Amino acid sequence: MARRLLLLLLLLGAGPLADGLFVTDYFTRTPRKLSPFRSFASIELFHFRIPEDTLVTVWNLITFKEQGGTFGDRCPDRSVTVYFRSGAPPIIAPLHTHFPRDTAVPGSFTLTLTWSLPNRTTGVFNITSPLPGDWFLAAHLPKDEGKISVKGLYEECQYLFQPQLIVQRLVGIAVLYPGYISAQSIAPHSRSSLYKVFVPSHTSQVLVQVLGCRAGDRSAASCPLWLKVRAKAPPLHNSTALDCRERAPCQLALERPLWHHWYYVLLEKALGVPGPIRFQLTVQLTDCSRPGLSRAPVLLPAAAMNMPQSFGALVSLSLGESLPPATPKGTQPPPAGPPPGECCWPIRPTLRNELDTFSVHFYIFFGPNVSVPPNRPAVFGISLLPVLDSGGVLNLELKLNVSSLRGENVTVFGCLTHEVPLMAGDNASVTCETGSLAGFLLSVNSTASLARLRIPYPQTGSWYLSLRSLCATEHGFEPCANVTAEVYLRTYLSPCIEDCGPYGQCKLLSTNNYLYAACECKAGWNGWGCTDSAEAFSYGFQLLATLLLCLSNLMFLPPVAIALRSRYLLEASVYVFTMFFSTFYHACDQPGIAVFCIMEYDVLQFCDFLGSLMSVWVTVIAMARLQPLAKQVLYLLGAMLLSMALQLDRHGLWNLLGPSLFAVGIMAIAWTARSIRRRHCYPPTWQRWAFYLGPGALIAAGAVLLYACVETEENYFYTHSIWHMLIAGSVGFLLPPRPKAAGRLGPLPRRKGCGYRLCVNEQEELGLVGPATASVSSVCAS
């Protein structure tokens, strides 16, 4: 059923372009576990690449639940939010947090999936005539309450997300040769005809003309066609269009087209035209580096025309400088060129200096101070590598040298655009936009001499910065006279915005060999650069949390004193070790600025976990009242095994529960054996059970329940502090009393010549029993 639905969408999505040979491609990604949204570092990112000449794309979004290796029918329904963006990862803010200042936020498509079945749901998202190249999908679950769960305590509900992409592209699109007239026709059973032409760099205008239109066998007074043009992908219903019935001759001009891209030309029949339509089609490109001259006709093999580089070497030729090539079949020499257009100014390149991943500086030759003349703009080119540079942040900084203005009221406008420089008139320089192109505007003057712009996850390719100086007058901005402004220009690529500040950590993430960076905020700070302080912890709160977590470890001082008084020196040393490293681990583990680390974080965490587990281990083994040799062997064996377990998985449930249960088992066996031998319960006194073992066990059980069921990220600082105090208190109650030394008999003299020896039990069992007495158990013959 799902396949039929996808096929139906593909057929309907083609629309008027449904005539021709289509190829369907299928792409899929491995299912991944979704996480609740906390920051962009917690989302799952998927990377796809859509080929050229694609008419329809359909994303089949599959989400299913799992619990314990089976279908999670009992798992609650949690909505899944999916974002789509072309060229770079989507920039999202589902928690409605604020972005840092001077940050540009491009839009993206958003889709929310709801559950249609108990354990599975499917969503479909189709795009007609999508832009070719890289596409990114980001998915996440809603934010949860931040409960801290013990790994392995119960079967966790997992929500898995798998996107699938179906692409339908048109094969054999006719390529138009710039400057030549080609005879074309639309058959009676067809609705449209699609063509494409490559636009090289330094092109200021694309002119598409429809000539000699004939409906059937007669010349039509008005051509019954719609002419549509679009860059990068086939035209849509809202693309630049012209009704040829209302315009004679039928021609459509595009100013400032995107450089180094394919432009698609769609000719569509008007409604109510049954027969064939014959016409002539031509495309002319104006070279802005030579005003008044069109580009030379370029005839290359069809295979070469599919390579954009085929036009790149001929951008400097003009009609007056090239020899007319042989006219191919079905073409005619070009008509007169378009009127002269606006010239384009030289583009100064930048030097790329790669320092590290997403750490790239773009240096200007004879910079970084640049001069902006009064009569023309200064244009600079910045090239971002495909895929590699889209996972960072593009930073731009302008600083005006006020002393260079010589007292004039000069404002320098900077316009940053993608894929084509914007070098229009005064008004366009101020607004940084035209009818079909919009960029990012910056301005500096004598009062505000510094301007910054940050673009997270920029689209790759060529970026152009146009600087122009204008003087403010009563009638607006006008070109300045004899004032050359000097501007300090700095452009660089960074992983995160200002390294996420003091309350965040910049993380380098990867998905399917694609690298990107994102901030992970702490101490209640949020936002793309961890600059949103709406829920931030104050410094006093951070200090209180640090002191509570650190000073609560002082509750281990009473157990240390009890152990020393009872001559449990080894146990006391373990408690001191735990108290020391737990204190400094939590001092280093704080999310805010109240942090103090005496050594590496990983070392402190390992020692804290090891000390906690060893404290439980030595306390339970000491309660077993084993022989000194057996006790020392178990202590050493436990230290080695716990170190190995913590190295394997530091947060696993069985790292805490396994050694504890094993130690309790040893204690139970020792107590049972002693009770059987003595024929009464051990420990024998009810006071020991009522005032020590019972309260100690209840306190330890409460600590375990608090740790496993109550602890969340919001209450961590005081619930974990209570955990410290409960564990230390339970140790003080459970630690056995001082072992009592047994009475001894003096050595008996051995008779000479007589081989009899008195065998004496030199030490009685340890425990809460009466004073030991020496007894003669047997007389041994020599």
Buried (B, 14 or more C-beta within 10 A) or exposed (E): EEEEEBBEBBEEBBBBBBBBEBEEEEBEBEBBEBBBBBBBBBBBBBBBEBEBBBBBBBBBBBBBBBBEEEBBEEBEEBEBBBBBBBBBBBBBBEBEBBBBEBBBEBEBBEBEBEBEEEBBBBBBBBBBBBBBBBBBBBBBBEEEEEEBBBEBEEBBBBBBBBBBBBBBBBEEBBBBBBBBBBBBEBEEEBBBBBBBBBBBBBBBBBBBBBBBBBBEEEEBEBBBBBBBBBBBBBBEEEBBBBBBBEBEEBBBBBBBBBBBBBBBBBBBBBEEBEBBBBBBBBBBBBBBBBBBBBBBBBBBEEEEBBEBEBBEEBBEBBBEEBEEEEEEEEBBEBBEBBEEBBBBBEBBEBEBEEEEBBEBBBBBEEBBEBBBBBEBBBBBBBEBEEBBBBBBBBBBBBBBBBEBBEEBBBBBBBBBBBBBBBBBEBEBBBBBBBEEBBBBBBBBBBEEBEBBBBBBBBBBBBBBBBBBBBBBEEEEBEBBEEBBBBBBBBBBBBBBBBBBBEBBBBBBBEBEEBBBBBBBBBBBBBBBBBBBBEEBBEEEBBBBBBBBBBEBBEBBBBBBEBBBEBEBEEBBBBBBBBBBBBBBBBBBBBBBEBEEBEEEEEBBBBBBBBBBBBBBBBBBBBBBBBEEEEBEEBBEEBBEBBBEBBEEEBEBBEBBBBBBEBBBEBBEEBBEEBBEEEEEEBBBBEEBBEEBBEBBBEBBEBBBEBBBEEBEBEEBBBBBBBBBBBBBBBBBBBBBBEBBEBEEEEEEEEEEEEEEEEEBBEEBBBBBBEEBEBEEEEEEEE
